[in-house]
Amino acid sequence: MVAATRAATLLRDVHLVDGRLRRTSRHGRAGTNAGVLEDYGDVAEGLLVLHQVTGDEQWLALAGDLLAVVREHFTADDGGFHDTADDAELLLRRPRDPSDSPTPSGQAAVAGALLTYSALTASYEHRQAAERVLETLTPLLAANASFAGWAGAVGEALVAGPAEVAVVDRPDLERVARLATSPGAVVVTSGPLARGRTSAGVYVCRGFVCERPVTTAEAVRDQLGVRLVLPSTG
Protein backbone atom coordinates (compact mmCIF):
# COMPACT_ATOMS: atom_id res chain seq x y z
CA MET A 1 0.00 0.00 0.00
CA VAL A 2 2.85 2.38 0.82
CA ALA A 3 4.56 1.76 -2.53
CA ALA A 4 1.27 2.19 -4.41
CA THR A 5 0.60 5.49 -2.64
CA ARG A 6 4.10 6.72 -3.48
CA ALA A 7 3.59 5.81 -7.13
CA ALA A 8 0.24 7.59 -7.25
CA THR A 9 1.74 10.65 -5.58
CA LEU A 10 4.54 10.73 -8.17
CA LEU A 11 2.01 10.52 -11.00
CA ARG A 12 -0.06 13.30 -9.47
CA ASP A 13 2.81 15.63 -8.63
CA VAL A 14 5.08 15.04 -11.65
CA HIS A 15 3.23 13.41 -14.53
CA LEU A 16 0.06 15.49 -14.26
CA VAL A 17 0.75 18.82 -15.98
CA ASP A 18 -2.11 21.29 -16.33
CA GLY A 19 -4.56 18.47 -15.75
CA ARG A 20 -3.10 16.26 -18.49
CA LEU A 21 -0.89 13.17 -18.20
CA ARG A 22 2.67 13.01 -19.49
CA ARG A 23 4.03 9.58 -20.39
CA THR A 24 7.55 9.87 -18.98
CA SER A 25 9.60 11.62 -16.34
CA ARG A 26 13.22 11.74 -15.22
CA HIS A 27 14.67 12.97 -11.95
CA GLY A 28 11.34 14.42 -10.91
CA ARG A 29 10.70 16.31 -14.13
CA ALA A 30 7.97 15.41 -16.61
CA GLY A 31 8.85 14.63 -20.21
CA THR A 32 7.13 16.17 -23.20
CA ASN A 33 5.29 13.11 -24.54
CA ALA A 34 1.54 13.44 -24.01
CA GLY A 35 -0.37 10.64 -22.37
CA VAL A 36 -2.42 8.38 -24.65
CA LEU A 37 -5.70 6.60 -24.02
CA GLU A 38 -4.23 3.54 -22.30
CA ASP A 39 -2.29 5.79 -19.91
CA TYR A 40 -5.48 7.49 -18.77
CA GLY A 41 -7.43 4.24 -18.49
CA ASP A 42 -4.77 2.29 -16.61
CA VAL A 43 -3.83 5.15 -14.27
CA ALA A 44 -7.49 5.84 -13.49
CA GLU A 45 -8.13 2.17 -12.71
CA GLY A 46 -5.07 2.05 -10.47
CA LEU A 47 -6.21 5.14 -8.58
CA LEU A 48 -9.66 3.61 -8.08
CA VAL A 49 -8.10 0.49 -6.59
CA LEU A 50 -5.93 2.65 -4.33
CA HIS A 51 -9.03 4.50 -3.14
CA GLN A 52 -10.69 1.20 -2.28
CA VAL A 53 -7.71 -0.01 -0.26
CA THR A 54 -6.82 3.23 1.55
CA GLY A 55 -10.20 4.94 1.80
CA ASP A 56 -8.54 8.17 0.64
CA GLU A 57 -11.06 10.01 -1.53
CA GLN A 58 -8.43 12.16 -3.26
CA TRP A 59 -7.62 9.18 -5.50
CA LEU A 60 -11.28 8.71 -6.39
CA ALA A 61 -11.51 12.39 -7.31
CA LEU A 62 -8.32 12.29 -9.38
CA ALA A 63 -9.54 9.23 -11.28
CA GLY A 64 -12.73 11.12 -12.05
CA ASP A 65 -10.71 14.06 -13.35
CA LEU A 66 -8.71 11.79 -15.68
CA LEU A 67 -11.86 10.17 -17.02
CA ALA A 68 -13.30 13.63 -17.65
CA VAL A 69 -10.26 14.43 -19.80
CA VAL A 70 -10.78 11.18 -21.71
CA ARG A 71 -14.41 11.96 -22.42
CA GLU A 72 -13.60 15.52 -23.49
CA HIS A 73 -10.55 14.89 -25.68
CA PHE A 74 -10.55 11.24 -26.82
CA THR A 75 -14.20 10.47 -27.70
CA ALA A 76 -15.03 9.07 -31.15
CA ASP A 77 -18.30 9.55 -32.98
CA ASP A 78 -19.56 6.02 -32.24
CA GLY A 79 -19.13 6.27 -28.47
CA GLY A 80 -15.71 4.64 -28.36
CA PHE A 81 -12.40 6.45 -28.02
CA HIS A 82 -9.37 7.35 -30.10
CA ASP A 83 -5.92 6.43 -28.80
CA THR A 84 -4.71 10.05 -29.00
CA ALA A 85 -6.33 13.28 -27.89
CA ASP A 86 -8.02 15.71 -30.25
CA ASP A 87 -5.37 18.33 -29.46
CA ALA A 88 -2.37 15.99 -29.71
CA GLU A 89 0.17 15.94 -32.53
CA LEU A 90 -1.64 16.15 -35.87
CA LEU A 91 -1.61 12.80 -37.67
CA LEU A 92 -2.96 11.69 -41.05
CA ARG A 93 -5.22 9.31 -39.15
CA ARG A 94 -5.84 9.17 -35.42
CA PRO A 95 -4.97 5.65 -34.23
CA ARG A 96 -7.61 3.48 -32.64
CA ASP A 97 -6.42 -0.02 -31.82
CA PRO A 98 -9.04 -2.11 -29.96
CA SER A 99 -6.78 -5.15 -29.46
CA ASP A 100 -5.09 -6.10 -26.21
CA SER A 101 -1.34 -6.69 -26.22
CA PRO A 102 0.59 -7.55 -23.04
CA THR A 103 -1.54 -4.80 -21.49
CA PRO A 104 -5.22 -3.97 -22.07
CA SER A 105 -6.07 -1.82 -25.06
CA GLY A 106 -6.84 1.79 -24.29
CA GLN A 107 -10.46 1.18 -25.21
CA ALA A 108 -10.86 -1.71 -22.77
CA ALA A 109 -8.85 -0.03 -20.01
CA VAL A 110 -11.04 3.07 -20.14
CA ALA A 111 -14.22 0.96 -20.24
CA GLY A 112 -13.11 -0.81 -17.08
CA ALA A 113 -12.21 2.43 -15.31
CA LEU A 114 -15.54 4.00 -16.27
CA LEU A 115 -17.44 1.00 -14.89
CA THR A 116 -15.42 0.92 -11.66
CA TYR A 117 -15.90 4.67 -11.16
CA SER A 118 -19.63 4.22 -11.71
CA ALA A 119 -19.77 1.44 -9.13
CA LEU A 120 -18.00 3.62 -6.55
CA THR A 121 -19.98 6.80 -7.14
CA ALA A 122 -23.41 5.70 -8.46
CA SER A 123 -22.75 7.63 -11.68
CA TYR A 124 -25.11 6.16 -14.26
CA GLU A 125 -23.54 8.49 -16.83
CA HIS A 126 -20.18 6.71 -16.47
CA ARG A 127 -21.85 3.31 -16.65
CA GLN A 128 -23.54 4.27 -19.90
CA ALA A 129 -20.21 5.44 -21.28
CA ALA A 130 -18.65 2.06 -20.41
CA GLU A 131 -21.52 0.27 -22.14
CA ARG A 132 -21.04 2.32 -25.30
CA VAL A 133 -17.34 1.47 -25.44
CA LEU A 134 -18.09 -2.24 -25.05
CA GLU A 135 -20.59 -2.03 -27.90
CA THR A 136 -17.82 -0.80 -30.20
CA LEU A 137 -15.62 -3.73 -29.08
CA THR A 138 -18.28 -6.41 -29.63
CA PRO A 139 -17.11 -7.27 -33.19
CA LEU A 140 -13.58 -7.93 -31.91
CA LEU A 141 -14.91 -10.08 -29.07
CA ALA A 142 -16.96 -12.11 -31.53
CA ALA A 143 -14.17 -12.49 -34.09
CA ASN A 144 -11.15 -13.08 -31.86
CA ALA A 145 -11.75 -13.00 -28.13
CA SER A 146 -8.09 -13.76 -27.41
CA PHE A 147 -7.30 -10.16 -28.40
CA ALA A 148 -10.09 -8.71 -26.28
CA GLY A 149 -9.65 -10.39 -22.91
CA TRP A 150 -9.92 -7.21 -20.88
CA ALA A 151 -13.03 -6.09 -22.73
CA GLY A 152 -14.52 -9.51 -21.99
CA ALA A 153 -13.71 -9.11 -18.30
CA VAL A 154 -15.34 -5.67 -18.23
CA GLY A 155 -18.40 -7.11 -19.96
CA GLU A 156 -18.58 -9.89 -17.37
CA ALA A 157 -18.42 -7.31 -14.58
CA LEU A 158 -21.17 -5.30 -16.25
CA VAL A 159 -23.45 -8.34 -16.37
CA ALA A 160 -22.64 -9.17 -12.73
CA GLY A 161 -23.57 -5.69 -11.55
CA PRO A 162 -20.80 -5.22 -10.60
CA ALA A 163 -21.21 -5.85 -6.88
CA GLU A 164 -20.64 -2.74 -4.76
CA VAL A 165 -19.50 -3.71 -1.27
CA ALA A 166 -19.32 -1.40 1.74
CA VAL A 167 -17.73 -2.76 4.91
CA VAL A 168 -18.81 -0.75 7.96
CA ASP A 169 -17.06 -1.18 11.32
CA ARG A 170 -16.18 -4.82 10.62
CA PRO A 171 -12.46 -5.02 9.81
CA ASP A 172 -12.60 -8.75 10.51
CA LEU A 173 -14.87 -9.16 7.46
CA GLU A 174 -13.02 -6.76 5.20
CA ARG A 175 -10.47 -9.39 4.17
CA VAL A 176 -13.21 -11.84 3.33
CA ALA A 177 -14.98 -9.25 1.18
CA ARG A 178 -11.76 -8.40 -0.67
CA LEU A 179 -11.41 -12.05 -1.69
CA ALA A 180 -14.68 -11.82 -3.62
CA THR A 181 -14.75 -13.62 -6.96
CA SER A 182 -17.80 -11.69 -8.17
CA PRO A 183 -16.60 -10.07 -11.45
CA GLY A 184 -15.58 -6.44 -11.08
CA ALA A 185 -16.64 -6.17 -7.43
CA VAL A 186 -15.57 -2.99 -5.63
CA VAL A 187 -14.96 -3.04 -1.88
CA VAL A 188 -14.68 0.08 0.29
CA THR A 189 -14.73 1.07 3.95
CA SER A 190 -15.33 4.78 3.25
CA GLY A 191 -16.38 7.10 0.46
CA PRO A 192 -19.75 7.63 -1.25
CA LEU A 193 -20.70 3.95 -1.14
CA ALA A 194 -20.19 3.63 2.62
CA ARG A 195 -21.40 7.08 3.63
CA GLY A 196 -24.52 7.22 5.79
CA ARG A 197 -24.53 3.54 6.72
CA THR A 198 -24.70 3.25 10.50
CA SER A 199 -25.20 -0.46 11.19
CA ALA A 200 -22.01 -2.52 11.34
CA GLY A 201 -21.69 -5.21 8.71
CA VAL A 202 -21.05 -5.86 5.04
CA TYR A 203 -23.46 -4.24 2.58
CA VAL A 204 -23.64 -5.83 -0.86
CA CYS A 205 -25.20 -3.43 -3.35
CA ARG A 206 -25.85 -3.12 -7.06
CA GLY A 207 -26.69 0.27 -8.49
CA PHE A 208 -26.34 1.61 -4.90
CA VAL A 209 -29.37 -0.49 -3.90
CA CYS A 210 -28.21 -2.65 -1.02
CA GLU A 211 -29.15 -5.86 0.68
CA ARG A 212 -29.44 -5.87 4.45
CA PRO A 213 -25.97 -5.90 6.04
CA VAL A 214 -24.53 -9.33 6.80
CA THR A 215 -22.29 -10.01 9.77
CA THR A 216 -20.71 -13.42 9.22
CA ALA A 217 -17.95 -14.62 6.92
CA GLU A 218 -20.25 -17.37 5.62
CA ALA A 219 -22.87 -14.84 4.55
CA VAL A 220 -20.24 -12.71 2.80
CA ARG A 221 -18.99 -15.78 0.95
CA ASP A 222 -22.52 -16.68 -0.11
CA GLN A 223 -23.20 -13.23 -1.55
CA LEU A 224 -19.83 -12.60 -3.21
CA GLY A 225 -18.63 -16.04 -4.26
CA VAL A 226 -15.54 -16.15 -2.04
CA ARG A 227 -13.95 -19.54 -2.66
CA LEU A 228 -11.03 -19.44 -0.26
CA VAL A 229 -11.99 -21.03 3.05
CA LEU A 230 -10.99 -18.88 6.00
CA PRO A 231 -11.35 -19.49 9.72
CA SER A 232 -14.73 -18.33 10.95
CA THR A 233 -14.79 -14.67 11.96
CA GLY A 234 -18.11 -14.87 13.76
CORKATA-V648260 format. One record per run of one state. SS is the DSSP state (h for helix, s for strand, l for the rest). FROM is the first residue (numbers start at 1). TO is the last residue. If there is no record, write none. Layout:
BEGIN
ss:SS from:FROM to:TO
ss:SS from:FROM to:TO
END
This chain:
BEGIN
ss:l from:1 to:1
ss:h from:2 to:15
ss:s from:16 to:17
ss:l from:18 to:19
ss:s from:20 to:22
ss:l from:23 to:24
ss:s from:25 to:26
ss:l from:27 to:28
ss:s from:29 to:30
ss:l from:31 to:33
ss:s from:34 to:34
ss:l from:35 to:36
ss:h from:37 to:54
ss:l from:55 to:56
ss:h from:57 to:73
ss:l from:74 to:74
ss:s from:75 to:75
ss:l from:76 to:80
ss:s from:81 to:81
ss:l from:82 to:105
ss:h from:106 to:121
ss:l from:122 to:123
ss:h from:124 to:143
ss:l from:144 to:144
ss:h from:145 to:147
ss:l from:148 to:148
ss:h from:149 to:160
ss:l from:161 to:163
ss:s from:164 to:168
ss:l from:169 to:170
ss:h from:171 to:178
ss:l from:179 to:185
ss:s from:186 to:188
ss:l from:189 to:200
ss:s from:201 to:206
ss:l from:207 to:208
ss:s from:209 to:210
ss:l from:211 to:213
ss:s from:214 to:214
ss:l from:215 to:216
ss:h from:217 to:224
ss:l from:225 to:234
END
